[in-house]
């Protein structure tokens, strides 16, 4: 009886983990195929946010042979980034929680995205 209970408990834990993995995989596949809402932050060598994008209904793909990702911007340009970055898939209009995941707000992300960098170096305009 004790062994049967232990076996059932182990099977239940395995099933719960499989469901969580299935949900994550399904969410990822749907985002790749159909698009999703995203916050993408790229960092410079000092660990400071360098670029930030708020993307709605966009499909982000992983580069096959690198650490990069790419997506088609609303401008029609293909944007590719690599290096140090974070991305958050925003579910159910929970934008504030998504920005909190990367330590930013929508306003700070938009300000980072709008920065113009000088040709000479890292001076911000």
Order of alpha helices (4+ residues) and beta strands (2+ residues): alpha-beta-beta-beta-beta-beta-beta-alpha-alpha
